[in-house]
């Protein structure tokens, strides 16, 4: 088991989300950054849909009462294992009695912790994701608090037997100035040409009102052609709603299933996960995107998953499996790995 010693700012369990229930008003939820969470599961030897811990801005502190192979990916929260720094975007062994701690994010916004086997919480409507607004999924539908216990599933997940840091080619850079590709629609005709130009010709600042439901942006007003309200219709992840005040809102994982504001466009999926790693105060510029470009970006993302999986499965060149030791000195536990070159 894993005990939560400090919960961090907003820490929840998430997986790929609760699909198939939007017609009944149930949001998808799920991880905000599908890339980082998938890489974490990959390094832990898990299936892509295993539940992971999502930490936001300020990470949590965990005490392991059992040994485990874990991985961490996403925002750099200066993680330490028993007070010793550990690499972000890596998988490593944690001995029983160890403490894994995270601090404030120095790069990015959200970090993902995966444990081999995945976290064991009830499956609700096909998902282990936490949707706090409805209080379902994860740990009783809420964010973590001190004293919570996380159980680990005992599965036949892919065997991991070696500390491994993801190759740099698979590690994204989180920047404070983002360019996000946008497909116009589905209601761009409800905006003036000047309003559409305002979206693409100017930069916007992420406001402090940015969470798992939506990122509100501040900048030049986007002008409607008439009434900003529509008869409520389906709301996709990445949709850019523009209420009557003219400021755009990008809908994220916990978005509601329908919305009554006109939508000028949609941020494409491969770019939306970069927005999920942005903080209030970061800037955004929107770039027009064709459907062909969006599909090409999606194919590129899928190819990255396949290439990363092949890279992780490949044995490290010139080394053998590490021998691991747990050393206790003056009450302090140290994890020691010795790797011998061939």
Secondary structure, DSSP 8 states (H G I E B T S, - for coil): -EEEEE--SEEEEE-S--TT-GGGT------S-HHHHHHHHHHHT--TTS-EEEEESB--EEEESS-EEEEEEEEE---EETTEE--SSEEEEE-TT-EEE--B-SEEEEEEEEETT-B----BTTB---BTTTTBSTBTTB---TT-EE-B---------S-EE--GGG-----SEEEEEEEE-SSGGGB-HHHHHHHHHSEEEEEEEE-SSEEEEESS---BSS-SEEEEEE--TTEEEE-TT--EEEE-TT--SEEEE-EEEEE-HHHHHHHHT--TT-EEEEEE--HHHHHHHHHHHHHHHHHHHHHHHS--TTB---EEEEEEETTEEEEEEE--B-
